[in-house]
């Protein structure tokens, strides 16, 4: 679970760094559309809150944290695919993002992580909780 939290946290930090970089370039540089650059940078920083909160929740073994962590990985996969389609230096970033997203997904849905988070599947709630009489 620590590895999953680390991967999710690194993705969040990457979003913060990327957002701040775009924001600084939008404000200090000469972008085609300054407002769009600033909006994009702020959006990335705000989007970073989801994986950062999920990573913190995973470290604290909070059951709610698995949902946001899974959503973050699912959102990362199309981004990685688009980076892989680029004909530039973005290809290594796409490979790294895809590998991190798949690894994090595997770690997050792992049975060990599920048990550590206290998540029980259907039929595992116990007879007393389900109200089923024998």
Beta strands, then each sheet from edge to edge (+ up, - down):
end
